[in-house]
Amino acid sequence: MRRRLGFITAGGMVLAALTVAQPPAQAGATAAAGSATVAEARATIHGRPSTDADTAARLSTAYWTPERMRAARPAPMPDGVDAPDGEAVDRPGRIGAPRDVAAPAAPRSSAATLSAAPAGRGQGTQAVNASPGVGRVFFTHNNEDFFCSGGTINNPQANMVSTAGHCVHPGDGGSVWFDNWVYAPEFTEGVPLHGLWSAKEFTSVEGWVDWGYLWWDFAFVTMHPLSGDRLVHVTGGQGLSVNKSKSFSAMLLGYPGEPPFDGQSQYYSSSTTKAAGTQRVKLKDCPLNRGASGGPFLRAWDNDLRFGYVNSVMSYKFSGNMYGPYFDDDVLDIYTVAKNKQ
């Protein structure tokens, strides 16, 4: 049976405010030459490079016990630099022809799409099915356990997850990426329905990793196989769009973890996006909060297939609105680097 997602209106929520930092002097001009450059790192488990799929699965499962997953805290949304003038210089945008660069894909096994998960909590105006192509992300930073959200992408190697940059790296210019990174697709009532998948490699952009700029707050993560299977073959995957209109009907899916949510199941918010800044989009009056970071902005959502096209990812909240980086040819370049990684 398909699990229906809960929806809670913004009226009953305490909305998280964004702390807006002042940009460094000539921020855009300083970083423009390097911001669009790919930033990459091998994932680690307990601080050691994750190179073997079977070892990664064994160590990740041993670390991420049900108790530890319940105790993980929703990752803070970024306080990163939010400077419209600097953004226009640093990321003026490379908007080419609108393209669907990957199409949604159903799981190869029909059994993988079926679950006996309970109905989502809360009352909603829509009946929205949970997607097996959206999951909860777990990671460790400074000896603390956190969670974000992510979406499976149908890439050629069938092994990709999209998420926010701040869900893989603190954006402080340092060399330390987050540790013990796993993905639990269609995490439901505290149960990873389709297993825990271990990260193999992170692919982001220097504009986030070195500078913490919100307009670059995205990443792609390639995952190890699990028991010989590839992620997209088991769960299916979202498509990916670039250069589309900044105003589109969007379905946001993720795992908010602050009251009234607890991060244990998927929730949704749906409305029409608007342009924000130079290369960002926003969804007004979005109730989702910390923990939903990295979950997809989906266009052309198909509620029967339970997939759509990722067109941004959730980055931060400000004045009740959810913001994400606009997916244009800059993002396509990073995806192209990541899409064929084994």
Helices and strands as residue ranges (DSSP letters): G 10-12, H 27-35, E 38-42, E 44-45, E 48-49, H 53-63, H 66-71, E 73-74, H 84-90, E 99-102, G 110-113, E 134-141, E 144-153, E 160-163, G 165-167, E 179-185, E 187-188, E 191-192, E 197-205, H 206-209, G 214-216, E 219-223, H 231-235, E 239-242, E 249-254, E 267-272, E 274-276, E 280-283, E 296-302, E 307-313, E 316-318, E 321-325, H 329-338
